[in-house]
Every structure is written in C-alpha cells, then in structure tokens.
Amino acid sequence: MGSLSREAWAQRLVAFRASPSAFLAGPVGEDLGRDLLSDLRSEKLSEQTKVSLLALSLEYPDQLWPDAPAAETAATSFLDTLVLLPPRPSAIRRPLLLAATTALVAGSALGPNSGASGRLLPLLLGLASGRDLGRGFGPPSEQRPLQATACECLRELESCKPGLLTSCLGMLRSLLGHEGPVQPLSLLLALALRNCLVLQARARAGLQSLLMTSVSPTECGSWNWTLAEEGDAHLQPQAPSRPVAKEGECGLAALEPSPEEARELRAVVAQLLDTSYLLTPVAQAQLLWLLGWALRGLRGQPPVLFKPQLVRLLGTAQLTLLHAVLALKAAFGEALFTAQDEALLLRRLTLAAQHPALPLPTHLFYLHCLLSFPENWPLGPTGEEAVPLLLGPQLCIGLLPSLLHDPSDLLARLHLLCLLCAEDEQDEKGQDQSPRRYLEELLADLQQRAALDGGPRAFAILCFQASYLVAHCLARQPTVLTCLTHGLAQLYRARPALAPHFVDLLDRVGPELGLPLRVMLRQEVVSRPGRGEALRWHLQMLAKVADGDAEGCTLSFLQGAAGHCTDWGLQQALLQVCRALLWAGVGEGLADLLQALARQLEDPDGRDRARLYYILLAHLTRSKLRVALGPSLATPALTSSLVAENQGFTAALMVQEAPAPIRLSVGPRKAKGPVPVLQLQVEVLEPVYSLELRFHVEGQLYAPLGAVHVPCLCPSRPSRPLPLPLQPHHPAPAQLGVRALYTTPAGHTCHAHLPPLPVDFADLFLPFPLPPEEARLGFFEELWDSCLPKGAESRLWCPLGSQGLEALVACHLEPFVMVAQPPTSYLIAIHLPPNSRLLLRLGAAQADGVPVALRTDDWAVLPLAGDYLRGLSDTV
C-alpha cells in the first residue's frame, strides 16, 4: 500500500484525537503506527504534515507504542529517518529526536539491552557537545537548536533513569563554559549532579573524581545502567517544592568527598549559580531547587555559595523565584539567612500581600507564604501552625480581613488573623483594636449577613467556612469559641433554613466547639416550635443534636410537632429524631411517644416505622439496640431472635435512601394558559412504581409546588410529559430541588435526591390575550405607555449569529408577537406572572445584530431581560 495523502492523514488525525481507543479498535487502527513510521520517509508528504505525525507520537506514545518491542521498533525507525535526512534545513530533525526519546521512555524500552538506546545516547551527547556529526544533521545554522533539544532529551532520560549520566558529569561541566545554549545545559548538569550525589551517598561511595574527568561523548558509552536501575526505584522526578525530608532521609551526610572533590563540587555549583541570571525565572527556580537539594546536609559544602544569588533575588517580583528563595530558607535556615534577611522577607511579603494592583491569585500566593513561612528558629512543636515571631499585629494591620474582600482572600486573611489571636496571650479587655476584638466583630458581621432571609447562598457558605477556620485554629481559646457559639445560635434562630450547613459544621469541628454548639442549638429548637418549612429544618437539626440530656423538653417538642407533621417528609424527619433518641438511650417517655405515633400518623410508612422503633425499644438492651440501629443489620449478628429473624421485614418496612434510577429533565415549553407550566420528561433505567416527585424552592420566589404522581414507569415505554404549574411571587429564574419517593420491583420503598431542575427566565413567559388584528397596534402602544414612569426603559443590541431576524423570532418569540412587519420591525408583548410585563420593539436587522428597545413596569426584570436577549443567538 502506498503512502497516504495529506488529506487522508488529516482525517485520520482528527478521528484519532476524537477517541484514540475507538480509533485503535477500528479496522485501520492496527496499521496506524506502521503507516506513520513509513510515511515519515515519503517524499510525497510535506514537512508540515510530517511534523503533525510526529506531534501525534509525542502526545499519544502509550497508545501508539504500547509495549517495549513496539517502542524499540518506533525509536529505531525515527533514528533511521533522522540519519537519512538531506543536509538542508529541515523542520523534523528536532521532533524526530523528541519522538525517539519519548517512545523509549513511554514504552519502557530504555535499557542496556536496547539497540535504539545504544544509538540514541551517543547521538544526543554528541549533539549536546556541539560536535559535527556529519552532513545528515543539518547546516551549521541548525546546530544550536539541535544542541538545546539534545540537552532536553538527555534531561528527560536522566529524570526517568536517575544516575544514567553519572559518568558524563565532567564532560557536561566542560560544555557549560563554551558557547552553547546555557539554560538547557545548566538544568541538565544540575539534575545529573543532584542524582549523582544522592545515589553515591546511598551507595556509600565517593564522587570518584567524576567531576574532574572530562571525556568525549564517544568515551561516555559505559553507561551506569546498574546505578540507574537502583535510582529508578528510589529517586523519581519531583516537582520543585520546599525540601521537607530530614537530613537522615536525604542520606547526603554519608557522602564524604575528598578535599579536592569538595573543591571541584563547590566550583561546579558556583559556575551554575554565576550563569543562572541568564535563565528564565522558571528555569532559575528549578536550578536553585536542584542545587539546594543536592547540597542540603552535604559535608564541606557551606550554603554561603547561594548568598550572592540571595542578594539578587530578595527583591525579585517573580513569584517562581520568590518561591525558590523560600525553599532555600526552608532547606538551610539560619545558615544562609540572617535575622535581617528574615525580617526583610517578612516585610516584603506583608507589603506585597496588601498591594491593591495585584491580581487575586498573587495575593493568595503571598498570604500562603506568610502562613507557612519557614522561620530560622520556630517555637513550638514541628508542624504546628503559628505566625512568625517577627510578624506582629502592627505589621499585619493592612492584612486584616473585611467583608469587601473576595471570599478566598478573606479566608486566607482570616487564617492569619486567627494565628495572631492564638499567639496573643495577654488580657485584651478594654483594647478596642486587639486582634481578638476585631475577629469577634468580623464573625458577627459574617453571621449578620448570612442571616438575611433570601440572601445569596455564598454568604452562608462563607460564614460557615470562616466558623470552621476559627474553630480549627483557636480550639484552645474558650473566649473566642464562646462568642462563636452564641453567634451561630443566633444565626440559626434567624434563619433555620441553614440547618444542613449546621449539620455539616458539627460533623467537622472538634468537641471544643461541637459540644457547646449542640447544646445551644438544641435549646433553640425546642424553645421555638414552628410549622411547615421551619418545622422541617427544626427536625433535621434536632436529629443531629438530640441526646439523653434535657429529654423532657425534647419529647415535649416532638409531641407538639407530631400534630403538624401532615406529609410524608415531615413524618420521616420526626421519626429520624426518635431514632436519635433511641441511640442516646432515652426510655419511657420515648416509648409513649412512639405508641402515639404508631396510632395517629396518616402515612402507613410512618406508622410502621414508629411501631418498629417501639418494638426495638421494648425488646432490646441498649447495647443491642445500638447494634440494630448501626450502619449494617447483618454484621455483627444479633442475639435477639426478634430482630435477627425479621431483618427482611425491617428492610421492607423502612424507607431506604438509594441512587434513583430516574432521569428528570425539562421539555419544550408551551406558552399558554394562566400560569407558566414546566413540561417534565421522566426516564427510568428500571421499572418504578408509585413514583412521587416533590419540589422545593429556596426563599420566597415561588408559591409551594404540588407533588407529581406517576403510577408506573418502564424503561421500554416512553412516558407522556408531566405538567408542573408554577406560581411565581417574583418573575425570576430559580432552581427546583427535587426528591423522589418510589417503590422498586422488589417491593422496597426508596427515596432519593435528584439533580436540581433549572427554571429559566424564558420559562415564565406568557402571552397577552390578543385583541382583534386592527386593534393590536393601539393595544401595544397603551401597554408601552403604561410602563412609565414607575417602570424602566432600556435599549440594547441583540446579536443574531448565523440566523436572521425572522428565524430568531420564529424560534423564540413567536407566541408573544403582537404586531409583525417583517423584516423591518416586530412588536412583542410578554406577560410575566404574577403581574409584570415586558415589551420589546425589534428594529430592522443589520449585519451582525438587531437594535431592541424594551420597557417593563418592574425594574428588577430589566437585567434578566437583557441577559436573555443577548443569549438568544447562542441557543439557536
């Protein structure tokens, strides 16, 4: 078969990238690698097409060369193609080197028994040294890029086989002083030096004059594969970070170089550092990290070698270099950084963290550096969070958090403020500007903002994140925790709908905050009975905080709430509190309550569950009762015959939470009728019986929604759309929370939470009743004039995209068109329940859009209408 054309390869590459596994499993998948290697030598394909083929090999080596034999064949073919290239400049020389290296590494073919490895390594060393390898390797103008690429390939090989280039250290050092690409050579030498030092130390061997031996690339053929295989299992490539290993773990203390070797080692490090300013910031950071790790704990190598670079870098604005400086400080501490250096670094970090012109990620980086600053002489146990000693409250005044900051910035600043409060052990009573007083005021502001009824969910999330952070950092500060506990209790009193957030917080905090908060929340619940939605949240909270204390108040609350639990959800929530009391060991009063519930609850599931709990309470001791109520009823086996023999009945009687085999979506809307109606599409993965869908909207945007019932659903039988009427209190989009209650074919009753359903702004559109055709223009003008002065007016530009004005109106706005004069103008009237209107005047379409004038009698609708109109072109 001949070579493929450029168009055929383009189609293959697109199909392969779309799904590599599917393409390889197809009819032409087996021949892809072979055709690629063959067509690289074809003269019919352009070099640009060949570069695309090599890019595919670099991106997907595991799929193209899945095993060592395939990788060996591919690397050999790449090298043969490289040798056969004509002496003129070529765009595929460097990709061929990269492809051969990648194939050997990805296919695990690199080793002493690999012929391709034996050809590639001397070739790369020869190119890296700048030697003339013959006419096949291009003109002199291409030698410098080839030299840089060869160094990158050697660095990749040394990263995957640490110690491979140990015998070539002297040659690499000699190359650094000659003309050539400084950055690739510097990084290659630093990596090889670091690997050599670590592996020689682990082998209890010296440097053996490796730094002083300068050999030619052809004499470097005795690769140390044994050392590389040993290093492969213990010294994998790592990302630049602060060295955290202890000196004993690093093992460099076992390396004892001779005085001459120590001198040569210092000379090599100094040579690398002296040329480091020529490198890019990222490469400089990598070099400093490699050298810092190589010399950390090594005898006879003072860290003062880094001092000139430290003087240069202390004022850097590059984040990567600043991170490298902090890594050196963590590695060497007071041996390299004086107290003045530490104070300068802290002051610089503090001032930079409050610079108003810096972007948010940069602010967070500086704050993180302050929170994990490596001190010279830290106080306290290792790993304990604390602010640096030199970072006092006066220096941190500009870093105090406020409600105006971004949430992530506020939390980072709050973390620092908490650490300051933890360090301040003086009596702060009467000090208005103390960190603790500021912290208490900030928490009060966060709680006050989270308590706003109908406020954004982000406010509540931020408040609870801040509460958790304070509880984590100040667990030993009872004054702060007491203030936090009272504030959270007041927050629950103002907004019981945050009960799920309180439950999550109680699961995460320690007993220092958890125990008193449970007591106060229980007191809030039992002292404030409610109905409807508030009662649902009270029961959810009480199920979390109920225990054996104050059982009389808890039982009285439950007895009063039982009369208001009229639907299935409230009854199950009430019984969940009874289960918590069973677990806590509450006795006689609970038995009376369970008997009453077994008689008076309307739902049969609730009555059966209450009867089951009463039977368990009456027949089991406390220890066996906890086992029965535990996560698994099967293990450990119960000695009570009543429970052990009726485990199947228990599973059948209880409503179980399970992943729902139900998919719910919103179908095409129908703009008609007195209220907007969502058309729900239901799909099931298995038969479902007695399905009941319950909907909930947070806040007061919509009136309570009724449940939707379906007797039976089967996967093979499509169901008709289910109408869900909406009664908005305000014309605004929302998210509908969905719960499903259903029966499985096995007879078990299950409940599940489904993904929320979005209600878009357009789902609320309703048409006005149309007057006679001759009166429509006058009717529209009356509506238009009636919107002002209490309403609002705006003009905007609506992009059309690829479709025209008539197609856009027909697709989205046709039911609401009052007067149409295509293609010059459309007058559109939209009724927004409960009693708002949105009027549009669409002008003549232009090249890229249409001017729209709009009026509404409700100014809050204006931004929603603008967003809707601007997004019309994307939805067609």
C-alpha positions, 0 to 999 in steps of 0.5 A: 500500500502506498503512502497516504495523502495529506488529506487522508492523514488529516482525517485520520488525525482528527478521528484519532484525537476524537477517541484514540481507543475507538480509533485503535479498535477500528479496522485501520487502527492496527496499521496506524503506527506502521503507516506513520513510521513509513510515511515519515520517509515519503517524499510525497508528504510535506514537512508540515504534515510530517511534523503533525505525525510526529506531534501525534507520537509525542502526545499519544506514545502509550497508545501508539507504542504500547509495549517495549518491542513496539517502542524499540521498533518506533525509536529505531525507525525515527533514528533511521529517518533522522540519519537519512535526512538531506543536509538542508534545513529541515523542520523534523530533525528536532521532533524526530529526536523528541519522538525517539526519546519519548517512545523509549521512555513511554514504552519502557524500552530504555535499557542496556539491552536496547539497540535504539538506546545504544544509538540514541545516547551517543547521538544526543551527547554528541549533539549536546557537545556541539560536535559535527556529526556529519552532513545528515544533521543539518547546516551549521545554522541548525546546530544550536537548536539541535544542541538545546533539544539534545540537552532536553532529551538527555534531561528527560532520560536522566529524570526517568533513569536517575544516575544514567549520566553519572559518568558524563558529569565532567564532560557536561561541566566542560560544555557549560563554559563554551558557547552553547545554549546555557539554560538547557545545559545548566538544568541538565548538569544540575539534575545529573549532579543532584542524582549523582550525589544522592545515589553515591551517598546511598551507595556509600561511595565517593564522587570518584573524581567524576567531576574532574574527568572530562571525556568525549561523548564517544568515551561516555558509552559505559553507561551506569545502567546498574546505578540507574536501575537502583535510582529508578526505584528510589529517586523519581522526578519531583516537582520543585517544592520546599525540601521537607525530608530530614537530613537522615532521609536525604542520606547526603551526610554519608557522602564524604568527598575528598578535599579536592572533590569538595573543591571541584563540587563547590566550583561546579555549583558556583559556575551554575549559580554565576550563569543562572541570571541568564535563565528564565525565572522558571528555569532559575527556580528549578536550578536553585531547587536542584542545587539546594537539594543536592547540597542540603546536609552535604559535608564541606559544602557551606550554603554561603555559595547561594548568598550572592544569588540571595542578594539578587533575588530578595527583591525579585517580583517573580513569584517562581523565584520568590518561591525558590528563595523560600525553599532555600530558607526552608532547606538551610535556615539560619545558615544562609539567612540572617535575622535581617534577611528574615525580617526583610522577607517578612516585610516584603511579603506583608507589603506585597500581600496588601498591594491593591494592583495585584491580581487575586491569585498573587495575593493568595500566593503571598498570604500562603507564604506568610502562613507557612513561612519557614522561620530560622528558629520556630517555637513550638512543636514541628508542624504546628501552625503559628505566625512568625515571631517577627510578624506582629499585629502592627505589621499585619494591620493592612492584612486584616480581613473585611467583608469587601474582600473576595471570599478566598482572600478573606479566608486566607486573611482570616487564617492569619488573623486567627494565628495572631489571636492564638499567639496573643496571650495577654488580657485584651479587655478594654483594647478596642483594636486587639486582634481578638476584638476585631475577629469577634466583630468580623464573625458577627458581621459574617453571621449578620449577613448570612442571616438575611432571609433570601440572601445569596447562598455564598454568604452562608457558605462563607460564614460557615467556612470562616466558623470552621477556620476559627474553630480549627485554629483557636480550639484552645481559646474558650473566649473566642469559641464562646462568642462563636457559639452564641453567634451561630445560635443566633444565626440559626434562630434567624434563619433555620433554613441553614440547618444542613450547613449546621449539620455539616459544621458539627460533623467537622469541628472538634468537641471544643466547639461541637459540644457547646454548639449542640447544646445551644442549638438544641435549646433553640429548637425546642424553645421555638416550635414552628410549622411547615418549612421551619418545622422541617429544618427544626427536625433535621437539626434536632436529629443531629443534636438530640441526646439523653440530656434535657429529654423532657423538653425534647419529647415535649417538642416532638409531641407538639410537632407530631400534630403538624407533621401532615406529609410524608417528609415531615413524618420521616424527619420526626421519626429520624429524631426518635431514632436519635433518641433511641441511640442516646438511650432515652426510655419511657417517655420515648416509648409513649411517644412512639405508641402515639405515633404508631396510632395517629400518623396518616402515612402507613410508612410512618406508622410502621416505622414508629411501631418498629422503633417501639418494638426495638425499644421494648425488646432490646438492651441498649447495647443491642439496640445500638447494634440494630440501629448501626450502619449494617443489620447483618454484621455483627449478628444479633442475639435477639431472635426478634430482630435477627429473624425479621431483618427482611421485614425491617428492610421492607418496612423502612424507607431506604435512601438509594441512587434513583434510577430516574432521569428528570429533565425539562421539555419544550415549553408551551406558552399558554394558559394562566400560569407558566407550566414546566413540561417534565420528561421522566426516564427510568433505567428500571421499572418504578412504581408509585413514583412521587416527585416533590419540589422545593424552592429556596426563599420566597420566589415561588408559591409551594409546588404540588407533588407529581404522581406517576403510577408506573414507569418502564424503561421500554415505554416512553412516558407522556410529559408531566405538567408542573404549574408554577406560581411565581411571587417574583418573575425570576429564574430559580432552581427546583430541588427535587426528591423522589419517593418510589417503590422498586420491583422488589417491593422496597420503598426508596427515596432519593435526591435528584439533580436540581431542575433549572427554571429559566427566565424564558420559562415564565413567559406568557402571552397577552390575550390578543385583541382583534388584528386592527386593534393590536397596534393601539393595544401595544402602544397603551401597554408601552405607555403604561410602563412609565414612569414607575417602570424602566426603559432600556435599549440594547443590541441583540446579536443574531449569529448565523440566523436572521431576524425572522428565524430568531423570532420564529424560534423564540418569540413567536407566541408573544408577537403582537404586531409583525412587519417583517423584516423591518420591525416586530412588536412583542408583548410578554406577560410575566406572572404574577403581574409584570410585563415586558415589551420589546420593539425589534428594529430592522436587522443589520449585519451582525445584530438587531437594535431592541428597545424594551420597557417593563413596569418592574425594574428588577426584570430589566437585567434578566431581560437583557441577559436573555436577549443577548443569549438568544443567538447562542441557543439557536 
